Amino acid sequence: METNYRRTHITVSLINYHFVFCPRYRRKIFLRNDVETRFKGLMSEICEELNINIIALECEKDHTHMFLNAPPTLSPADIMAKIKRVTSKKLREEFPHLQHLPSLWTRSYFVSTAGNVSSETIKRYVEQQKTRG
């Protein structure tokens, strides 16, 4: 993976998040290609608005995986709240078979961070700082 550090006048960062989340009751909403296509389109719009880069985005029949590069000003909770709020509202408005649902997504999600080096490498680097002269 190439190193694409984000640079502002006060920060340099590389924050990659792996998110996984599901529709309520594990409904298989992504069996329909039009729903998946629209979801991915909405994700592009949301991420552009939030200055998030989509590294990878794939949908299984009953969940989605996203690998996103985010600015340091956004928490994972902020990102998920915006994604779930907008996609739930738009998909339920645009697809009649989803309209009866009070909400599209579960409240839960999985998130993990990932960078270009392992946690063990960072731990070793930090531990070695005191020994440097």
C-alpha positions as CSV (number, residue, x, y, z in Angstrom):
1,M,0.0,0.0,0.0
2,E,1.4,3.4,-0.9
3,T,1.8,6.0,1.8
4,N,-0.6,8.9,1.3
5,Y,-0.2,11.1,4.3
6,R,-2.8,13.9,4.6
7,R,-1.1,17.3,5.2
8,T,-2.6,20.4,6.6
9,H,-0.9,23.5,8.0
10,I,-1.0,21.9,11.5
11,T,-1.2,18.1,11.0
12,V,0.3,15.2,9.1
13,S,-1.8,12.1,9.3
14,L,-2.5,8.6,8.0
15,I,-5.8,7.3,9.5
16,N,-7.4,4.3,7.8
17,Y,-10.5,2.7,9.2
18,H,-12.0,-0.6,8.3
19,F,-15.8,-0.5,9.0
20,V,-18.3,-3.3,8.8
21,F,-22.0,-2.9,9.4
22,C,-25.3,-4.6,8.7
23,P,-28.9,-3.9,8.0
24,R,-31.4,-4.5,10.8
25,Y,-32.2,-8.2,11.2
26,R,-29.4,-8.9,8.7
27,R,-31.8,-8.3,5.8
28,K,-30.2,-9.2,2.5
29,I,-30.7,-5.7,1.0
30,F,-27.7,-6.0,-1.3
31,L,-29.0,-9.0,-3.3
32,R,-30.5,-6.3,-5.5
33,N,-27.8,-4.7,-7.7
34,D,-29.7,-1.4,-7.9
35,V,-29.6,-1.0,-4.1
36,E,-25.9,-1.8,-4.0
37,T,-25.1,0.6,-6.8
38,R,-27.1,3.4,-5.2
39,F,-25.5,2.7,-1.8
40,K,-22.0,3.0,-3.4
41,G,-23.0,6.2,-5.1
42,L,-24.3,7.7,-1.9
43,M,-21.0,6.6,-0.2
44,S,-19.0,8.5,-2.8
45,E,-21.1,11.6,-2.2
46,I,-20.8,11.4,1.6
47,C,-17.1,10.7,1.5
48,E,-16.4,13.6,-0.9
49,E,-18.4,15.9,1.4
50,L,-16.4,14.8,4.5
51,N,-13.0,14.7,2.7
52,I,-12.7,11.0,3.2
53,N,-11.0,8.8,0.6
54,I,-12.6,5.4,-0.2
55,I,-9.8,2.9,-0.4
56,A,-12.1,-0.1,-0.8
57,L,-15.9,-0.6,-0.6
58,E,-17.7,-3.9,-1.1
59,C,-21.2,-5.2,-0.2
60,E,-22.1,-8.7,0.7
61,K,-25.8,-9.7,0.6
62,D,-26.3,-8.7,4.3
63,H,-23.4,-6.4,5.3
64,T,-20.9,-4.0,3.9
65,H,-17.1,-3.6,4.3
66,M,-15.5,-0.2,3.9
67,F,-11.8,0.8,4.0
68,L,-11.7,4.5,4.4
69,N,-8.9,7.1,4.8
70,A,-10.2,9.9,7.0
71,P,-8.9,13.3,8.2
72,P,-8.0,13.5,11.9
73,T,-10.9,15.8,12.6
74,L,-13.5,13.0,12.2
75,S,-14.0,10.3,14.8
76,P,-15.2,6.8,13.7
77,A,-18.5,7.5,15.4
78,D,-19.0,10.8,13.5
79,I,-18.2,9.0,10.2
80,M,-20.6,6.1,10.9
81,A,-23.4,8.4,12.1
82,K,-23.3,10.4,8.9
83,I,-23.1,7.4,6.6
84,K,-25.9,5.5,8.3
85,R,-28.1,8.6,8.6
86,V,-27.8,9.6,5.0
87,T,-27.9,6.2,3.4
88,S,-30.8,5.0,5.5
89,K,-32.9,8.0,4.6
90,K,-32.1,8.0,0.9
91,L,-32.4,4.3,0.3
92,R,-35.7,4.1,2.1
93,E,-37.0,7.1,0.1
94,E,-35.9,5.6,-3.3
95,F,-36.7,1.9,-2.9
96,P,-40.3,1.0,-2.1
97,H,-39.4,-2.4,-0.7
98,L,-37.3,-0.6,2.0
99,Q,-39.9,2.1,2.9
100,H,-41.6,0.1,5.6
101,L,-38.5,-0.1,7.7
102,P,-38.2,2.5,10.6
103,S,-34.5,2.4,10.2
104,L,-32.3,0.5,7.7
105,W,-29.1,-0.1,9.8
106,T,-28.4,-1.7,13.2
107,R,-27.0,0.7,15.7
108,S,-23.8,-1.4,16.0
109,Y,-20.8,-1.6,13.7
110,F,-17.2,-2.9,13.7
111,V,-14.3,-0.5,13.3
112,S,-10.6,-1.2,13.2
113,T,-7.6,1.1,12.4
114,A,-5.0,0.2,9.9
115,G,-1.8,2.0,8.7
116,N,1.3,1.1,6.9
117,V,3.1,-0.4,9.9
118,S,2.0,-3.0,12.4
119,S,1.1,-2.3,16.0
120,E,4.1,-4.3,17.1
121,T,6.4,-2.1,15.0
122,I,5.0,1.1,16.6
123,K,5.3,-0.4,20.1
124,R,8.9,-1.4,19.5
125,Y,9.7,2.1,18.1
126,V,8.1,3.9,21.1
127,E,9.9,1.6,23.5
128,Q,13.2,2.3,21.8
129,Q,12.9,6.1,22.1
130,K,14.2,6.2,25.7
131,T,17.3,4.4,24.7
132,R,18.2,6.9,22.0
133,G,20.8,9.5,23.0
